[in-house]
């Protein structure tokens, strides 16, 4: 070992000691194991795009605010080019007591990023003794998305959708918030009360535009989200529809002041069956003379 190597090691150890008390787990990881950060192991595509055909991609995510909270839901399909890579992928993740994230884009990188984000929130709370504010959580996620920009330019983009319950809001009725991002890490507060990302987002938002209204009850919001995903699957081949044979339906998380919880598969399948029966009845009425 040369003197220069020893100096580098001493500098690294000193940096690790300095960062060991940082509230950002991502910064701590950059010192100890930067290769574990999302996007740092992106494929070498020779400066060309096309990564979207090398790894499964997830679509579509919807979010709605309702009276007393917010929810987020996603379909179950992942695609790789024109192939269905997975029929039962999980795209909705509860990241702490009052927030959740839905993922669209390169599935492997997105899942890794969201899991690191959940650790980031837990690490901050353990170091600082208090949870991050909702704006602080959104800013941290924006920074992590920006860190994946190099991979995104090669086609391995991650576009999350963040939802949370703002415990500091003046009223629970308006405490549910939705934040979207672009691949450069830009964050945008969605004030319409609903939003969607992914390949089927255009169709999902069009459906929500017709059914959403402020002050929705939780049950109404759940039905609107499932119906929007069903409409998206009708026009977007990358969005998975209802699969009664395999019992595959969208996944959903609901966040209120009492905390975040996953909606049961039984509840979602019941909503899906109701939507199908209603549309069957409507189709039968249209066919009558």
Residue pairs with C-beta under 8 A, 6 or more apart in sequence:
12 31
15 31
16 31
16 32
19 27
19 28
19 30
19 31
20 28
21 127
22 28
22 127
23 123
23 124
23 127
23 128
24 120
24 123
24 124
24 140
25 116
25 119
25 120
25 123
25 124
26 37
26 116
26 120
26 140
26 143
26 144
26 147
28 123
29 36
29 37
29 116
30 37
34 40
35 41
37 116
37 147
38 109
38 112
38 113
38 116
38 144
38 147
38 148
38 151
38 158
39 109
39 113
39 147
39 148
39 149
39 150
39 151
39 152
39 156
39 158
42 51
42 109
42 150
42 151
42 154
42 156
43 51
43 54
43 154
43 156
45 51
45 154
45 155
48 154
49 153
49 154
49 155
50 154
50 155
51 106
51 151
51 154
51 155
51 156
52 81
52 106
52 155
52 156
52 157
53 80
53 81
53 155
54 80
54 155
54 156
55 80
55 106
55 107
55 108
55 109
55 156
56 78
56 79
56 80
56 85
56 86
56 89
56 106
56 107
56 108
57 78
57 79
57 80
57 85
57 104
57 105
57 106
57 107
57 199
57 238
58 74
58 77
58 78
58 89
58 91
58 103
58 104
58 105
58 107
58 110
58 198
59 75
59 77
59 78
59 79
59 104
59 198
59 199
59 200
59 201
59 236
59 238
59 239
60 74
60 75
60 104
60 196
60 197
60 198
60 199
60 200
60 201
60 204
60 229
60 232
60 236
60 238
60 239
61 72
61 73
61 74
61 91
61 92
61 102
61 103
61 104
61 161
61 196
61 197
61 198
61 201
62 72
62 73
62 74
62 102
62 194
62 195
62 196
62 201
62 204
62 208
62 225
62 228
62 229
63 70
63 71
63 72
63 73
63 102
63 161
63 163
63 178
63 190
63 194
63 195
63 196
63 225
64 70
64 71
64 178
64 193
64 194
64 208
64 212
64 216
64 221
64 224
64 225
65 174
65 176
65 177
65 178
65 193
65 194
65 221
66 176
66 215
66 216
66 217
66 218
66 220
66 221
67 173
67 215
67 216
67 217
67 218
68 172
68 173
68 175
68 176
68 218
68 256
68 257
69 165
69 172
69 175
69 176
69 218
69 254
69 255
69 256
69 257
70 163
70 164
70 165
70 175
70 176
70 177
70 178
70 254
70 255
71 163
71 218
71 221
71 222
71 225
71 252
71 253
71 254
71 255
71 263
72 92
72 100
72 101
72 102
72 161
72 163
72 252
72 253
73 92
73 102
73 225
73 226
73 229
73 250
73 251
73 252
73 253
73 263
74 91
74 92
74 102
74 103
74 198
74 229
74 250
74 251
74 252
75 91
75 200
75 229
75 232
75 233
75 239
75 240
75 241
75 250
76 86
76 87
76 88
76 89
76 90
76 91
76 240
76 243
76 248
76 249
76 250
76 251
77 84
77 86
77 87
77 89
77 238
77 239
77 240
78 84
78 85
78 86
78 89
78 107
79 85
79 237
79 238
85 107
86 107
87 240
87 243
87 246
87 248
88 246
88 248
89 107
90 251
91 102
91 103
91 104
91 251
92 100
92 101
92 102
92 251
92 252
92 253
92 262
93 100
93 101
93 102
93 103
93 111
93 114
93 115
93 118
93 253
94 100
94 253
94 260
94 261
94 262
95 101
95 114
95 117
95 118
95 121
95 137
96 118
96 121
96 122
96 125
96 131
96 137
96 260
97 131
97 259
97 260
98 131
98 134
98 164
98 165
98 167
98 255
98 259
98 260
99 121
99 134
99 137
99 162
99 163
99 164
99 165
99 255
99 260
100 162
100 163
100 164
100 253
100 255
100 260
101 114
101 117
101 141
101 160
101 161
101 162
101 163
102 160
102 161
102 163
102 197
103 110
103 111
103 113
103 114
103 158
103 159
103 160
103 161
104 110
104 158
104 159
104 160
104 161
104 197
104 198
104 199
104 201
105 156
105 157
105 158
105 159
106 151
106 155
106 156
106 157
106 158
109 148
109 151
109 156
109 158
110 158
110 160
113 144
113 145
113 148
113 158
113 160
114 160
116 144
117 140
117 141
117 144
120 140
120 144
121 131
121 132
121 137
121 140
124 131
124 132
124 140
125 131
125 132
132 140
133 168
134 164
134 165
134 166
134 167
134 168
134 177
137 162
137 164
138 162
138 164
138 179
138 187
139 187
141 160
141 162
141 179
141 181
141 187
142 181
142 185
142 186
142 187
143 185
144 185
145 158
145 159
145 160
145 181
145 183
145 184
145 185
146 184
146 185
147 185
148 156
148 157
148 158
148 183
149 183
149 184
149 185
151 157
152 158
152 183
157 183
158 183
159 181
159 182
159 183
159 197
159 198
160 181
160 197
161 178
161 179
161 180
161 181
161 195
161 196
161 197
162 178
162 179
162 180
162 181
163 176
163 177
163 178
163 179
163 255
164 176
164 177
164 179
164 255
165 175
165 176
165 177
165 255
165 256
165 257
165 260
166 175
166 176
166 177
167 175
167 257
169 175
172 256
172 257
173 215
175 257
176 255
177 189
178 189
178 190
178 193
178 194
178 195
179 187
179 188
179 189
179 190
180 187
180 188
180 190
180 195
180 197
181 187
181 188
182 188
192 212
193 212
193 214
194 205
194 208
194 209
194 212
194 224
195 205
196 204
196 205
196 208
196 228
196 232
198 204
198 238
198 239
199 236
199 238
199 239
200 229
200 232
200 233
200 235
200 236
200 238
200 239
201 232
203 231
203 232
203 234
203 235
203 236
203 239
204 228
204 229
204 231
204 232
205 228
206 231
207 227
207 228
207 231
207 232
208 224
208 228
211 224
211 227
211 228
212 224
216 224
218 254
218 256
222 252
222 254
222 263
222 267
222 268
222 271
223 271
223 274
223 275
225 250
225 252
226 249
226 250
226 252
226 268
226 271
226 272
226 275
227 275
229 239
229 250
230 241
230 242
230 272
230 275
232 239
233 239
233 240
233 241
233 242
234 241
240 248
242 248
242 249
242 272
242 276
243 249
244 272
247 265
247 269
249 265
249 268
249 269
249 272
250 268
250 272
251 262
251 263
251 268
252 262
252 263
252 268
253 260
253 261
253 262
253 263
254 260
254 261
254 263
255 261
